[in-house]
Amino acid sequence: MKTLETTCQVCRRSMKIEVEEPAMFSDAVMAEMATCDQCFDDHNEEERNRIARYNKAIERECQEPKRDYREPYAD
């Protein structure tokens, strides 16, 4: 068994996953599907997917450089 450290895709809390060797999926796919037990119990699959997509969109938006920003006038 190996342990992966990742974050929950719904609430973004850090968590550890124990994966048996050999795994059916790669480590990146396992980390992308990670959901903590509390979120799994509190939300149905549709809500979990909606929240995860929302969080990913926010991360993408924060990482993109702002193109509409103008430099101040030089004095």
mmJSON file of the N, C-alpha and C atoms, coordinates in Angstrom:
{"data_MODEL":{"atom_site":{
"group_PDB":["ATOM","ATOM","ATOM","ATOM","ATOM","ATOM","ATOM","ATOM","ATOM","ATOM","ATOM","ATOM","ATOM","ATOM","ATOM","ATOM","ATOM","ATOM","ATOM","ATOM","ATOM","ATOM","ATOM","ATOM","ATOM","ATOM","ATOM","ATOM","ATOM","ATOM","ATOM","ATOM","ATOM","ATOM","ATOM","ATOM","ATOM","ATOM","ATOM","ATOM","ATOM","ATOM","ATOM","ATOM","ATOM","ATOM","ATOM","ATOM","ATOM","ATOM","ATOM","ATOM","ATOM","ATOM","ATOM","ATOM","ATOM","ATOM","ATOM","ATOM","ATOM","ATOM","ATOM","ATOM","ATOM","ATOM","ATOM","ATOM","ATOM","ATOM","ATOM","ATOM","ATOM","ATOM","ATOM","ATOM","ATOM","ATOM","ATOM","ATOM","ATOM","ATOM","ATOM","ATOM","ATOM","ATOM","ATOM","ATOM","ATOM","ATOM","ATOM","ATOM","ATOM","ATOM","ATOM","ATOM","ATOM","ATOM","ATOM","ATOM","ATOM","ATOM","ATOM","ATOM","ATOM","ATOM","ATOM","ATOM","ATOM","ATOM","ATOM","ATOM","ATOM","ATOM","ATOM","ATOM","ATOM","ATOM","ATOM","ATOM","ATOM","ATOM","ATOM","ATOM","ATOM","ATOM","ATOM","ATOM","ATOM","ATOM","ATOM","ATOM","ATOM","ATOM","ATOM","ATOM","ATOM","ATOM","ATOM","ATOM","ATOM","ATOM","ATOM","ATOM","ATOM","ATOM","ATOM","ATOM","ATOM","ATOM","ATOM","ATOM","ATOM","ATOM","ATOM","ATOM","ATOM","ATOM","ATOM","ATOM","ATOM","ATOM","ATOM","ATOM","ATOM","ATOM","ATOM","ATOM","ATOM","ATOM","ATOM","ATOM","ATOM","ATOM","ATOM","ATOM","ATOM","ATOM","ATOM","ATOM","ATOM","ATOM","ATOM","ATOM","ATOM","ATOM","ATOM","ATOM","ATOM","ATOM","ATOM","ATOM","ATOM","ATOM","ATOM","ATOM","ATOM","ATOM","ATOM","ATOM","ATOM","ATOM","ATOM","ATOM","ATOM","ATOM","ATOM","ATOM","ATOM","ATOM","ATOM","ATOM","ATOM","ATOM","ATOM","ATOM","ATOM","ATOM","ATOM","ATOM","ATOM","ATOM","ATOM","ATOM","ATOM"],
"id":[1,2,3,4,5,6,7,8,9,10,11,12,13,14,15,16,17,18,19,20,21,22,23,24,25,26,27,28,29,30,31,32,33,34,35,36,37,38,39,40,41,42,43,44,45,46,47,48,49,50,51,52,53,54,55,56,57,58,59,60,61,62,63,64,65,66,67,68,69,70,71,72,73,74,75,76,77,78,79,80,81,82,83,84,85,86,87,88,89,90,91,92,93,94,95,96,97,98,99,100,101,102,103,104,105,106,107,108,109,110,111,112,113,114,115,116,117,118,119,120,121,122,123,124,125,126,127,128,129,130,131,132,133,134,135,136,137,138,139,140,141,142,143,144,145,146,147,148,149,150,151,152,153,154,155,156,157,158,159,160,161,162,163,164,165,166,167,168,169,170,171,172,173,174,175,176,177,178,179,180,181,182,183,184,185,186,187,188,189,190,191,192,193,194,195,196,197,198,199,200,201,202,203,204,205,206,207,208,209,210,211,212,213,214,215,216,217,218,219,220,221,222,223,224,225],
"type_symbol":["N","C","C","N","C","C","N","C","C","N","C","C","N","C","C","N","C","C","N","C","C","N","C","C","N","C","C","N","C","C","N","C","C","N","C","C","N","C","C","N","C","C","N","C","C","N","C","C","N","C","C","N","C","C","N","C","C","N","C","C","N","C","C","N","C","C","N","C","C","N","C","C","N","C","C","N","C","C","N","C","C","N","C","C","N","C","C","N","C","C","N","C","C","N","C","C","N","C","C","N","C","C","N","C","C","N","C","C","N","C","C","N","C","C","N","C","C","N","C","C","N","C","C","N","C","C","N","C","C","N","C","C","N","C","C","N","C","C","N","C","C","N","C","C","N","C","C","N","C","C","N","C","C","N","C","C","N","C","C","N","C","C","N","C","C","N","C","C","N","C","C","N","C","C","N","C","C","N","C","C","N","C","C","N","C","C","N","C","C","N","C","C","N","C","C","N","C","C","N","C","C","N","C","C","N","C","C","N","C","C","N","C","C","N","C","C","N","C","C","N","C","C","N","C","C"],
"label_atom_id":["N","CA","C","N","CA","C","N","CA","C","N","CA","C","N","CA","C","N","CA","C","N","CA","C","N","CA","C","N","CA","C","N","CA","C","N","CA","C","N","CA","C","N","CA","C","N","CA","C","N","CA","C","N","CA","C","N","CA","C","N","CA","C","N","CA","C","N","CA","C","N","CA","C","N","CA","C","N","CA","C","N","CA","C","N","CA","C","N","CA","C","N","CA","C","N","CA","C","N","CA","C","N","CA","C","N","CA","C","N","CA","C","N","CA","C","N","CA","C","N","CA","C","N","CA","C","N","CA","C","N","CA","C","N","CA","C","N","CA","C","N","CA","C","N","CA","C","N","CA","C","N","CA","C","N","CA","C","N","CA","C","N","CA","C","N","CA","C","N","CA","C","N","CA","C","N","CA","C","N","CA","C","N","CA","C","N","CA","C","N","CA","C","N","CA","C","N","CA","C","N","CA","C","N","CA","C","N","CA","C","N","CA","C","N","CA","C","N","CA","C","N","CA","C","N","CA","C","N","CA","C","N","CA","C","N","CA","C","N","CA","C","N","CA","C","N","CA","C","N","CA","C","N","CA","C","N","CA","C","N","CA","C"],
"label_alt_id":[null,null,null,null,null,null,null,null,null,null,null,null,null,null,null,null,null,null,null,null,null,null,null,null,null,null,null,null,null,null,null,null,null,null,null,null,null,null,null,null,null,null,null,null,null,null,null,null,null,null,null,null,null,null,null,null,null,null,null,null,null,null,null,null,null,null,null,null,null,null,null,null,null,null,null,null,null,null,null,null,null,null,null,null,null,null,null,null,null,null,null,null,null,null,null,null,null,null,null,null,null,null,null,null,null,null,null,null,null,null,null,null,null,null,null,null,null,null,null,null,null,null,null,null,null,null,null,null,null,null,null,null,null,null,null,null,null,null,null,null,null,null,null,null,null,null,null,null,null,null,null,null,null,null,null,null,null,null,null,null,null,null,null,null,null,null,null,null,null,null,null,null,null,null,null,null,null,null,null,null,null,null,null,null,null,null,null,null,null,null,null,null,null,null,null,null,null,null,null,null,null,null,null,null,null,null,null,null,null,null,null,null,null,null,null,null,null,null,null,null,null,null,null,null,null],
"label_comp_id":["MET","MET","MET","LYS","LYS","LYS","THR","THR","THR","LEU","LEU","LEU","GLU","GLU","GLU","THR","THR","THR","THR","THR","THR","CYS","CYS","CYS","GLN","GLN","GLN","VAL","VAL","VAL","CYS","CYS","CYS","ARG","ARG","ARG","ARG","ARG","ARG","SER","SER","SER","MET","MET","MET","LYS","LYS","LYS","ILE","ILE","ILE","GLU","GLU","GLU","VAL","VAL","VAL","GLU","GLU","GLU","GLU","GLU","GLU","PRO","PRO","PRO","ALA","ALA","ALA","MET","MET","MET","PHE","PHE","PHE","SER","SER","SER","ASP","ASP","ASP","ALA","ALA","ALA","VAL","VAL","VAL","MET","MET","MET","ALA","ALA","ALA","GLU","GLU","GLU","MET","MET","MET","ALA","ALA","ALA","THR","THR","THR","CYS","CYS","CYS","ASP","ASP","ASP","GLN","GLN","GLN","CYS","CYS","CYS","PHE","PHE","PHE","ASP","ASP","ASP","ASP","ASP","ASP","HIS","HIS","HIS","ASN","ASN","ASN","GLU","GLU","GLU","GLU","GLU","GLU","GLU","GLU","GLU","ARG","ARG","ARG","ASN","ASN","ASN","ARG","ARG","ARG","ILE","ILE","ILE","ALA","ALA","ALA","ARG","ARG","ARG","TYR","TYR","TYR","ASN","ASN","ASN","LYS","LYS","LYS","ALA","ALA","ALA","ILE","ILE","ILE","GLU","GLU","GLU","ARG","ARG","ARG","GLU","GLU","GLU","CYS","CYS","CYS","GLN","GLN","GLN","GLU","GLU","GLU","PRO","PRO","PRO","LYS","LYS","LYS","ARG","ARG","ARG","ASP","ASP","ASP","TYR","TYR","TYR","ARG","ARG","ARG","GLU","GLU","GLU","PRO","PRO","PRO","TYR","TYR","TYR","ALA","ALA","ALA","ASP","ASP","ASP"],
"label_asym_id":["A","A","A","A","A","A","A","A","A","A","A","A","A","A","A","A","A","A","A","A","A","A","A","A","A","A","A","A","A","A","A","A","A","A","A","A","A","A","A","A","A","A","A","A","A","A","A","A","A","A","A","A","A","A","A","A","A","A","A","A","A","A","A","A","A","A","A","A","A","A","A","A","A","A","A","A","A","A","A","A","A","A","A","A","A","A","A","A","A","A","A","A","A","A","A","A","A","A","A","A","A","A","A","A","A","A","A","A","A","A","A","A","A","A","A","A","A","A","A","A","A","A","A","A","A","A","A","A","A","A","A","A","A","A","A","A","A","A","A","A","A","A","A","A","A","A","A","A","A","A","A","A","A","A","A","A","A","A","A","A","A","A","A","A","A","A","A","A","A","A","A","A","A","A","A","A","A","A","A","A","A","A","A","A","A","A","A","A","A","A","A","A","A","A","A","A","A","A","A","A","A","A","A","A","A","A","A","A","A","A","A","A","A","A","A","A","A","A","A","A","A","A","A","A","A"],
"label_entity_id":["1","1","1","1","1","1","1","1","1","1","1","1","1","1","1","1","1","1","1","1","1","1","1","1","1","1","1","1","1","1","1","1","1","1","1","1","1","1","1","1","1","1","1","1","1","1","1","1","1","1","1","1","1","1","1","1","1","1","1","1","1","1","1","1","1","1","1","1","1","1","1","1","1","1","1","1","1","1","1","1","1","1","1","1","1","1","1","1","1","1","1","1","1","1","1","1","1","1","1","1","1","1","1","1","1","1","1","1","1","1","1","1","1","1","1","1","1","1","1","1","1","1","1","1","1","1","1","1","1","1","1","1","1","1","1","1","1","1","1","1","1","1","1","1","1","1","1","1","1","1","1","1","1","1","1","1","1","1","1","1","1","1","1","1","1","1","1","1","1","1","1","1","1","1","1","1","1","1","1","1","1","1","1","1","1","1","1","1","1","1","1","1","1","1","1","1","1","1","1","1","1","1","1","1","1","1","1","1","1","1","1","1","1","1","1","1","1","1","1","1","1","1","1","1","1"],
"label_seq_id":[1,1,1,2,2,2,3,3,3,4,4,4,5,5,5,6,6,6,7,7,7,8,8,8,9,9,9,10,10,10,11,11,11,12,12,12,13,13,13,14,14,14,15,15,15,16,16,16,17,17,17,18,18,18,19,19,19,20,20,20,21,21,21,22,22,22,23,23,23,24,24,24,25,25,25,26,26,26,27,27,27,28,28,28,29,29,29,30,30,30,31,31,31,32,32,32,33,33,33,34,34,34,35,35,35,36,36,36,37,37,37,38,38,38,39,39,39,40,40,40,41,41,41,42,42,42,43,43,43,44,44,44,45,45,45,46,46,46,47,47,47,48,48,48,49,49,49,50,50,50,51,51,51,52,52,52,53,53,53,54,54,54,55,55,55,56,56,56,57,57,57,58,58,58,59,59,59,60,60,60,61,61,61,62,62,62,63,63,63,64,64,64,65,65,65,66,66,66,67,67,67,68,68,68,69,69,69,70,70,70,71,71,71,72,72,72,73,73,73,74,74,74,75,75,75],
"pdbx_PDB_ins_code":[null,null,null,null,null,null,null,null,null,null,null,null,null,null,null,null,null,null,null,null,null,null,null,null,null,null,null,null,null,null,null,null,null,null,null,null,null,null,null,null,null,null,null,null,null,null,null,null,null,null,null,null,null,null,null,null,null,null,null,null,null,null,null,null,null,null,null,null,null,null,null,null,null,null,null,null,null,null,null,null,null,null,null,null,null,null,null,null,null,null,null,null,null,null,null,null,null,null,null,null,null,null,null,null,null,null,null,null,null,null,null,null,null,null,null,null,null,null,null,null,null,null,null,null,null,null,null,null,null,null,null,null,null,null,null,null,null,null,null,null,null,null,null,null,null,null,null,null,null,null,null,null,null,null,null,null,null,null,null,null,null,null,null,null,null,null,null,null,null,null,null,null,null,null,null,null,null,null,null,null,null,null,null,null,null,null,null,null,null,null,null,null,null,null,null,null,null,null,null,null,null,null,null,null,null,null,null,null,null,null,null,null,null,null,null,null,null,null,null,null,null,null,null,null,null],
"Cartn_x":[0.834,0.0,0.877,0.379,1.07,0.064,0.565,-0.282,-0.101,-1.211,-1.198,-1.729,-1.065,-1.558,-2.185,-3.438,-4.179,-5.209,-6.062,-7.139,-8.471,-9.489,-10.843,-11.296,-11.906,-12.338,-13.548,-14.221,-15.421,-15.093,-14.548,-14.324,-12.886,-11.99,-10.592,-9.773,-10.217,-9.409,-8.331,-7.169,-6.114,-6.456,-6.082,-6.393,-5.358,-5.337,-4.437,-5.277,-4.857,-5.549,-4.577,-5.038,-4.224,-4.658,-3.699,-3.972,-3.195,-3.873,-3.199,-2.377,-1.311,-0.467,-0.842,-0.92,-0.996,-2.398,-2.468,-3.742,-4.39,-5.724,-6.448,-6.22,-6.061,-5.888,-4.538,-4.096,-2.844,-3.051,-1.955,-2.026,-2.768,-2.571,-3.237,-4.746,-5.207,-6.649,-7.222,-6.502,-6.97,-7.077,-6.109,-6.147,-7.288,-7.595,-8.675,-10.046,-10.174,-11.457,-11.622,-10.629,-10.637,-11.762,-12.51,-13.58,-13.509,-13.543,-13.471,-14.794,-14.759,-15.942,-17.087,-16.779,-17.824,-18.568,-17.853,-18.498,-19.269,-18.738,-19.412,-20.753,-20.794,-22.028,-23.005,-22.491,-23.346,-23.946,-23.271,-23.707,-23.916,-24.902,-25.049,-24.035,-23.948,-22.922,-23.062,-24.269,-24.489,-23.981,-24.262,-23.786,-22.268,-21.685,-20.216,-19.563,-20.097,-19.529,-19.682,-20.823,-21.062,-20.085,-19.895,-18.984,-17.545,-17.153,-15.788,-15.535,-16.511,-16.348,-16.228,-17.003,-16.947,-15.561,-15.022,-13.696,-12.608,-12.708,-11.713,-11.783,-12.991,-13.14,-12.513,-12.69,-12.086,-10.564,-10.023,-8.568,-8.029,-8.726,-8.286,-8.316,-9.374,-9.504,-8.421,-8.063,-7.025,-5.64,-5.423,-4.112,-3.91,-4.985,-4.849,-4.396,-3.477,-3.062,-4.186,-4.297,-5.304,-4.847,-5.638,-5.261,-5.884,-6.926,-7.614,-6.975,-5.954,-5.305,-4.425,-4.577,-3.749,-2.672,-1.515,-0.427,-0.72,-0.328,-0.561,0.276,-0.178,0.562,1.906,2.908,4.262,4.336,4.881,5.023,6.359],
"Cartn_y":[-1.179,0.0,1.239,2.259,3.537,4.613,5.723,6.799,8.028,8.572,9.797,10.937,12.069,13.257,14.176,14.543,15.38,16.191,16.888,17.639,17.095,17.234,16.842,17.756,17.198,17.988,18.847,18.608,19.364,20.467,20.105,21.097,21.61,21.012,21.421,21.184,20.311,19.946,18.966,19.044,18.099,16.733,15.707,14.343,13.387,12.19,11.139,9.959,9.361,8.21,7.042,5.889,4.679,3.903,3.632,2.971,1.668,0.609,-0.682,-0.702,-1.441,-1.599,-2.901,-3.034,-1.979,-1.373,-0.094,0.633,0.566,0.625,0.618,1.909,3.033,4.336,4.916,5.897,6.562,7.434,7.878,8.703,10.014,10.602,11.861,11.692,10.595,10.337,10.076,9.346,9.074,10.371,11.264,12.533,13.409,13.317,14.118,13.64,12.364,11.807,11.826,12.28,12.201,13.026,12.39,13.047,12.545,13.474,13.062,12.404,11.678,10.959,11.899,13.035,13.976,14.517,14.905,15.397,14.282,13.071,11.93,11.679,11.844,11.626,12.794,14.026,15.214,15.553,15.214,15.623,14.396,14.477,13.396,13.618,12.668,12.714,13.941,14.326,15.492,16.769,16.938,18.12,18.125,16.963,16.884,17.279,16.794,17.126,18.613,19.197,20.615,21.475,21.147,21.909,21.762,20.557,20.332,21.125,21.168,21.949,23.44,23.904,25.305,25.645,24.79,25.027,25.031,24.128,24.084,25.337,25.846,27.069,28.253,28.318,29.405,29.312,28.113,27.949,28.365,27.975,28.36,29.875,30.508,31.951,32.682,32.173,32.812,32.641,31.577,31.32,32.05,32.41,33.094,34.534,35.017,36.417,37.35,38.473,39.463,40.186,40.15,40.791,42.173,42.459,43.733,44.815,44.452,45.396,46.359,47.649,48.653,49.149,49.386,49.949,51.417,51.917,53.345,54.223,55.451,56.381,56.69,56.763,57.111,58.62,59.065,60.507,60.999],
"Cartn_z":[0.0,0.0,0.0,-0.684,-0.641,-0.243,0.255,0.745,-0.131,-0.608,-1.398,-0.551,-0.598,0.094,-0.94,-0.725,-1.663,-0.894,-1.609,-0.987,-1.467,-0.634,-1.004,-2.138,-3.158,-4.301,-3.999,-2.878,-2.535,-1.538,-0.367,0.698,0.731,-0.034,-0.138,1.119,2.008,3.181,2.742,3.388,3.051,3.634,2.902,3.323,2.763,3.317,2.861,2.386,1.273,0.699,0.687,1.13,1.038,-0.201,-1.069,-2.341,-2.389,-2.802,-2.937,-4.213,-4.197,-5.378,-6.067,-7.323,-8.327,-8.348,-8.552,-8.54,-9.923,-9.929,-11.201,-11.975,-11.251,-11.878,-11.475,-12.222,-11.878,-10.633,-10.054,-8.85,-9.114,-10.29,-10.615,-10.677,-11.235,-11.325,-9.937,-9.118,-7.757,-6.952,-7.097,-6.383,-6.89,-8.18,-8.755,-8.287,-7.97,-7.542,-6.023,-5.285,-3.829,-3.21,-2.325,-1.572,-0.141,0.822,2.222,2.644,3.747,4.212,4.573,5.152,5.555,4.327,3.28,2.061,1.373,1.421,0.806,1.496,2.824,3.572,3.434,3.366,3.366,2.01,0.911,-0.423,-1.306,-2.187,-3.163,-4.292,-5.203,-6.238,-7.136,-7.461,-8.316,-7.65,-6.362,-5.637,-5.522,-5.242,-5.137,-6.454,-7.571,-8.877,-9.183,-8.827,-9.072,-8.272,-7.01,-6.158,-6.637,-7.032,-7.521,-8.805,-9.722,-10.948,-10.627,-9.664,-9.245,-8.686,-7.818,-7.24,-8.308,-9.286,-10.364,-11.223,-11.48,-12.269,-11.547,-10.234,-9.456,-9.515,-9.382,-9.447,-10.806,-11.879,-13.216,-13.378,-12.897,-13.028,-12.253,-11.095,-10.283,-10.897,-11.649,-12.229,-13.551,-14.247,-15.526,-15.3,-16.116,-15.976,-16.435,-15.779,-16.152,-17.406,-18.451,-19.712,-19.854,-19.101,-19.225,-18.348,-17.632,-16.722,-17.503,-17.237,-17.901,-16.943,-17.472,-16.69,-16.402,-15.252,-14.98,-15.898,-16.07,-16.916,-16.313,-17.144,-16.698,-16.532,-15.446,-15.197,-15.686],
"occupancy":[1.0,1.0,1.0,1.0,1.0,1.0,1.0,1.0,1.0,1.0,1.0,1.0,1.0,1.0,1.0,1.0,1.0,1.0,1.0,1.0,1.0,1.0,1.0,1.0,1.0,1.0,1.0,1.0,1.0,1.0,1.0,1.0,1.0,1.0,1.0,1.0,1.0,1.0,1.0,1.0,1.0,1.0,1.0,1.0,1.0,1.0,1.0,1.0,1.0,1.0,1.0,1.0,1.0,1.0,1.0,1.0,1.0,1.0,1.0,1.0,1.0,1.0,1.0,1.0,1.0,1.0,1.0,1.0,1.0,1.0,1.0,1.0,1.0,1.0,1.0,1.0,1.0,1.0,1.0,1.0,1.0,1.0,1.0,1.0,1.0,1.0,1.0,1.0,1.0,1.0,1.0,1.0,1.0,1.0,1.0,1.0,1.0,1.0,1.0,1.0,1.0,1.0,1.0,1.0,1.0,1.0,1.0,1.0,1.0,1.0,1.0,1.0,1.0,1.0,1.0,1.0,1.0,1.0,1.0,1.0,1.0,1.0,1.0,1.0,1.0,1.0,1.0,1.0,1.0,1.0,1.0,1.0,1.0,1.0,1.0,1.0,1.0,1.0,1.0,1.0,1.0,1.0,1.0,1.0,1.0,1.0,1.0,1.0,1.0,1.0,1.0,1.0,1.0,1.0,1.0,1.0,1.0,1.0,1.0,1.0,1.0,1.0,1.0,1.0,1.0,1.0,1.0,1.0,1.0,1.0,1.0,1.0,1.0,1.0,1.0,1.0,1.0,1.0,1.0,1.0,1.0,1.0,1.0,1.0,1.0,1.0,1.0,1.0,1.0,1.0,1.0,1.0,1.0,1.0,1.0,1.0,1.0,1.0,1.0,1.0,1.0,1.0,1.0,1.0,1.0,1.0,1.0,1.0,1.0,1.0,1.0,1.0,1.0,1.0,1.0,1.0,1.0,1.0,1.0,1.0,1.0,1.0,1.0,1.0,1.0],
"B_iso_or_equiv":[0.0,0.0,0.0,0.0,0.0,0.0,0.0,0.0,0.0,0.0,0.0,0.0,0.0,0.0,0.0,0.0,0.0,0.0,0.0,0.0,0.0,0.0,0.0,0.0,0.0,0.0,0.0,0.0,0.0,0.0,0.0,0.0,0.0,0.0,0.0,0.0,0.0,0.0,0.0,0.0,0.0,0.0,0.0,0.0,0.0,0.0,0.0,0.0,0.0,0.0,0.0,0.0,0.0,0.0,0.0,0.0,0.0,0.0,0.0,0.0,0.0,0.0,0.0,0.0,0.0,0.0,0.0,0.0,0.0,0.0,0.0,0.0,0.0,0.0,0.0,0.0,0.0,0.0,0.0,0.0,0.0,0.0,0.0,0.0,0.0,0.0,0.0,0.0,0.0,0.0,0.0,0.0,0.0,0.0,0.0,0.0,0.0,0.0,0.0,0.0,0.0,0.0,0.0,0.0,0.0,0.0,0.0,0.0,0.0,0.0,0.0,0.0,0.0,0.0,0.0,0.0,0.0,0.0,0.0,0.0,0.0,0.0,0.0,0.0,0.0,0.0,0.0,0.0,0.0,0.0,0.0,0.0,0.0,0.0,0.0,0.0,0.0,0.0,0.0,0.0,0.0,0.0,0.0,0.0,0.0,0.0,0.0,0.0,0.0,0.0,0.0,0.0,0.0,0.0,0.0,0.0,0.0,0.0,0.0,0.0,0.0,0.0,0.0,0.0,0.0,0.0,0.0,0.0,0.0,0.0,0.0,0.0,0.0,0.0,0.0,0.0,0.0,0.0,0.0,0.0,0.0,0.0,0.0,0.0,0.0,0.0,0.0,0.0,0.0,0.0,0.0,0.0,0.0,0.0,0.0,0.0,0.0,0.0,0.0,0.0,0.0,0.0,0.0,0.0,0.0,0.0,0.0,0.0,0.0,0.0,0.0,0.0,0.0,0.0,0.0,0.0,0.0,0.0,0.0,0.0,0.0,0.0,0.0,0.0,0.0],
"pdbx_formal_charge":[null,null,null,null,null,null,null,null,null,null,null,null,null,null,null,null,null,null,null,null,null,null,null,null,null,null,null,null,null,null,null,null,null,null,null,null,null,null,null,null,null,null,null,null,null,null,null,null,null,null,null,null,null,null,null,null,null,null,null,null,null,null,null,null,null,null,null,null,null,null,null,null,null,null,null,null,null,null,null,null,null,null,null,null,null,null,null,null,null,null,null,null,null,null,null,null,null,null,null,null,null,null,null,null,null,null,null,null,null,null,null,null,null,null,null,null,null,null,null,null,null,null,null,null,null,null,null,null,null,null,null,null,null,null,null,null,null,null,null,null,null,null,null,null,null,null,null,null,null,null,null,null,null,null,null,null,null,null,null,null,null,null,null,null,null,null,null,null,null,null,null,null,null,null,null,null,null,null,null,null,null,null,null,null,null,null,null,null,null,null,null,null,null,null,null,null,null,null,null,null,null,null,null,null,null,null,null,null,null,null,null,null,null,null,null,null,null,null,null,null,null,null,null,null,null],
"auth_seq_id":[1,1,1,2,2,2,3,3,3,4,4,4,5,5,5,6,6,6,7,7,7,8,8,8,9,9,9,10,10,10,11,11,11,12,12,12,13,13,13,14,14,14,15,15,15,16,16,16,17,17,17,18,18,18,19,19,19,20,20,20,21,21,21,22,22,22,23,23,23,24,24,24,25,25,25,26,26,26,27,27,27,28,28,28,29,29,29,30,30,30,31,31,31,32,32,32,33,33,33,34,34,34,35,35,35,36,36,36,37,37,37,38,38,38,39,39,39,40,40,40,41,41,41,42,42,42,43,43,43,44,44,44,45,45,45,46,46,46,47,47,47,48,48,48,49,49,49,50,50,50,51,51,51,52,52,52,53,53,53,54,54,54,55,55,55,56,56,56,57,57,57,58,58,58,59,59,59,60,60,60,61,61,61,62,62,62,63,63,63,64,64,64,65,65,65,66,66,66,67,67,67,68,68,68,69,69,69,70,70,70,71,71,71,72,72,72,73,73,73,74,74,74,75,75,75],
"auth_comp_id":["MET","MET","MET","LYS","LYS","LYS","THR","THR","THR","LEU","LEU","LEU","GLU","GLU","GLU","THR","THR","THR","THR","THR","THR","CYS","CYS","CYS","GLN","GLN","GLN","VAL","VAL","VAL","CYS","CYS","CYS","ARG","ARG","ARG","ARG","ARG","ARG","SER","SER","SER","MET","MET","MET","LYS","LYS","LYS","ILE","ILE","ILE","GLU","GLU","GLU","VAL","VAL","VAL","GLU","GLU","GLU","GLU","GLU","GLU","PRO","PRO","PRO","ALA","ALA","ALA","MET","MET","MET","PHE","PHE","PHE","SER","SER","SER","ASP","ASP","ASP","ALA","ALA","ALA","VAL","VAL","VAL","MET","MET","MET","ALA","ALA","ALA","GLU","GLU","GLU","MET","MET","MET","ALA","ALA","ALA","THR","THR","THR","CYS","CYS","CYS","ASP","ASP","ASP","GLN","GLN","GLN","CYS","CYS","CYS","PHE","PHE","PHE","ASP","ASP","ASP","ASP","ASP","ASP","HIS","HIS","HIS","ASN","ASN","ASN","GLU","GLU","GLU","GLU","GLU","GLU","GLU","GLU","GLU","ARG","ARG","ARG","ASN","ASN","ASN","ARG","ARG","ARG","ILE","ILE","ILE","ALA","ALA","ALA","ARG","ARG","ARG","TYR","TYR","TYR","ASN","ASN","ASN","LYS","LYS","LYS","ALA","ALA","ALA","ILE","ILE","ILE","GLU","GLU","GLU","ARG","ARG","ARG","GLU","GLU","GLU","CYS","CYS","CYS","GLN","GLN","GLN","GLU","GLU","GLU","PRO","PRO","PRO","LYS","LYS","LYS","ARG","ARG","ARG","ASP","ASP","ASP","TYR","TYR","TYR","ARG","ARG","ARG","GLU","GLU","GLU","PRO","PRO","PRO","TYR","TYR","TYR","ALA","ALA","ALA","ASP","ASP","ASP"],
"auth_asym_id":["A","A","A","A","A","A","A","A","A","A","A","A","A","A","A","A","A","A","A","A","A","A","A","A","A","A","A","A","A","A","A","A","A","A","A","A","A","A","A","A","A","A","A","A","A","A","A","A","A","A","A","A","A","A","A","A","A","A","A","A","A","A","A","A","A","A","A","A","A","A","A","A","A","A","A","A","A","A","A","A","A","A","A","A","A","A","A","A","A","A","A","A","A","A","A","A","A","A","A","A","A","A","A","A","A","A","A","A","A","A","A","A","A","A","A","A","A","A","A","A","A","A","A","A","A","A","A","A","A","A","A","A","A","A","A","A","A","A","A","A","A","A","A","A","A","A","A","A","A","A","A","A","A","A","A","A","A","A","A","A","A","A","A","A","A","A","A","A","A","A","A","A","A","A","A","A","A","A","A","A","A","A","A","A","A","A","A","A","A","A","A","A","A","A","A","A","A","A","A","A","A","A","A","A","A","A","A","A","A","A","A","A","A","A","A","A","A","A","A","A","A","A","A","A","A"],
"auth_atom_id":["N","CA","C","N","CA","C","N","CA","C","N","CA","C","N","CA","C","N","CA","C","N","CA","C","N","CA","C","N","CA","C","N","CA","C","N","CA","C","N","CA","C","N","CA","C","N","CA","C","N","CA","C","N","CA","C","N","CA","C","N","CA","C","N","CA","C","N","CA","C","N","CA","C","N","CA","C","N","CA","C","N","CA","C","N","CA","C","N","CA","C","N","CA","C","N","CA","C","N","CA","C","N","CA","C","N","CA","C","N","CA","C","N","CA","C","N","CA","C","N","CA","C","N","CA","C","N","CA","C","N","CA","C","N","CA","C","N","CA","C","N","CA","C","N","CA","C","N","CA","C","N","CA","C","N","CA","C","N","CA","C","N","CA","C","N","CA","C","N","CA","C","N","CA","C","N","CA","C","N","CA","C","N","CA","C","N","CA","C","N","CA","C","N","CA","C","N","CA","C","N","CA","C","N","CA","C","N","CA","C","N","CA","C","N","CA","C","N","CA","C","N","CA","C","N","CA","C","N","CA","C","N","CA","C","N","CA","C","N","CA","C","N","CA","C","N","CA","C","N","CA","C","N","CA","C","N","CA","C","N","CA","C"],
"pdbx_PDB_model_num":[1,1,1,1,1,1,1,1,1,1,1,1,1,1,1,1,1,1,1,1,1,1,1,1,1,1,1,1,1,1,1,1,1,1,1,1,1,1,1,1,1,1,1,1,1,1,1,1,1,1,1,1,1,1,1,1,1,1,1,1,1,1,1,1,1,1,1,1,1,1,1,1,1,1,1,1,1,1,1,1,1,1,1,1,1,1,1,1,1,1,1,1,1,1,1,1,1,1,1,1,1,1,1,1,1,1,1,1,1,1,1,1,1,1,1,1,1,1,1,1,1,1,1,1,1,1,1,1,1,1,1,1,1,1,1,1,1,1,1,1,1,1,1,1,1,1,1,1,1,1,1,1,1,1,1,1,1,1,1,1,1,1,1,1,1,1,1,1,1,1,1,1,1,1,1,1,1,1,1,1,1,1,1,1,1,1,1,1,1,1,1,1,1,1,1,1,1,1,1,1,1,1,1,1,1,1,1,1,1,1,1,1,1,1,1,1,1,1,1,1,1,1,1,1,1]
}}}
